[in-house]
Amino acid sequence: MIQRCNFRLALFVASAIVVIGCGSSHRAAPLPSAPPVDPATAAEVTGTVKFEGRPPALKPIDMSAARGCDQVNRKPVVPPVVLTGPGDTLANVVVFVKSGLGHYRYPAPQTP
């Protein structure tokens, strides 16, 4: 019985060493620090995104799977997948720079 416990303990310790040793070698190399932004060459993206055509007919969420949800939500709940505003403007739009930054990553601004 003692030999079996010692064997299991040795196997556990050996496995832990392998896992810990292997885990550290598979880490991704950190990205290089981004150079400071030169205000003379910086730009600002502004604009309005408009929806063309008819917005899609959105289907209500099926609440029957969750007990009590259909009783709490008497009216159909439609997910806000496409939100249009005045002049067919779109809400909740994300714009990103697809290329041109090289391999640098800049933090998102703290203010909109």
N, C-alpha and C positions, 0 to 999 in steps of 0.2 A: 504494500500500500504506500509506503514512504517513497519507494523508487518511482511509482507511478506519479505521485504528487511532484516529486523533484523533476521528473521528465516534463510534466505539464508546465511547471514553473519555468524551466529552461526554455521550452518551446515558446512560451508567452514572452519572455524577455528577448529572445532572439527575434521574434516577429516584431516586437516593438522597436528594436534597434533598426531593423530593415525598413520599417515604415517611416520612422523618424529620419533615418539617413537618406532615404530616397525622396522623401517629401521636400527636402530643402533644395535638391538639385533641379527640380522641375518648376521653379518659380520663374515667371516671365521677367525679362530684363526691364528695368524701369525706363520710362520714356525720358528723353533728355529734357532738361528744364527749358521752358520756352523763353526766347529772348524777350526783353521788354518791348512793349508796343511803342513805336515812334508816332507821336501825335500828328506829325507832318504827313505820314503815309497811312494813317488810320482812316476808316470810313464808317459810315452809319447806314444801316439798311432800314428804310421806312417804306410804308405803302399800305395798300388796302387789298385784301383778297376778296374777290367776288365770286359768287356761285352762278354759273350759267346753266340755263335749262330748268327743268322742274325738279325740285327736291324729291328724293325717293320716298315712297310711302313706307313709313316705319311701322313695324309690327309690335304690338304690345308684348311685354314680358310675360311669359307663362308662370304664374305664381302658384300653380297647383302643387308643385313638388315640395314646397316649404310649408309646413303646417302653420296655419294662421295667417300667412301673408295675403292670401286672397280675401280673407275676412277684413284685414286691416286696410287693404287697398281696394276699396269698392269700385273705384273707377279704374279703367285700364291705365297701366304705367308704360309709357313709351320712352325708350332710351334716347337720350339726346345725342344721337350719332351725327346728325347734321343740324347745326343751329344757324339759322339765317337771321339777319337783322335788317335795319333800314337800308334800302338800296341794294338788296341781295348780298350784303356783306356777310362774310363767314366769321363765326366766333371760334375760339379755341384752335387757332391755326399755329403751327410750328414751322418756322423757317430755319434751315440749317445750311451751313457752307459745306458743299459736297467736296470741293477740291480747292487747292490753293494754300492750305495751311501747312503743307508738308507733313512731317511726322510729329509736329508739336501739338500739344493739347493746352488750351487756355481755359481757365475757369469761367463759368457763366457769370455775368454781371449780377451784383446784388440788388440792383434797382432795375425796374422795367425800362 
